[in-house]
Amino acid sequence: MAVTGILLYGFLVAHLTGNLLLLLDDGGAAFTQYADFLTGHPLLVPAEIGLIVLFVVHLWLAITVSLDNRRARPVGYAVTRAVGGRSWASRTMIWSGAGLLLFLVVHISTFKYGDRGSGTLYDLVIGSFRTELYAAGYLVAMAVIGFHLWHAFHSAFQTLGLSARPFLRRVGIGLSVVLAGGFASIPALVYLTL
């Protein structure tokens, strides 16, 4: 689960880098060129299949770990206060993950399979983010992903045996803020300025 999570982190960094092209003041030229490059690339389908496999394995492992934890302690604790530095993010990982799965379905159906009409992907994205409900929902989803990523980074390295590294905790928090904030900035700026 740690390895699949770190690889998904890498995907998010690359995805955000490309999506930030939406904010350039060029009428969507750079983003459209980027999108056309990706959709026309011969490795797109194998990369998408690999990403789906990675995500499914991560999801399967998350469910397996949650069920194993529940079986290991079938009777709940009498007191459920946080001990040992457990954060709200760590206690809600399965729920934030479920929320992210829902977001992913909406996101893919909107932007990969959405109706572009006679426009480009840039036009579809900008039009979607100008809709109050979609922009607000996207911002909520980015808050959820931020909490998920906040715990995920440190937890992944803890699983790999590097738990006593305060530097990794700070990097994880910083990355979660940059990723969630970066993705959230796109609908916010589109809705407010474009």
Beta strands, then each sheet from edge to edge (+ up, - down):
end
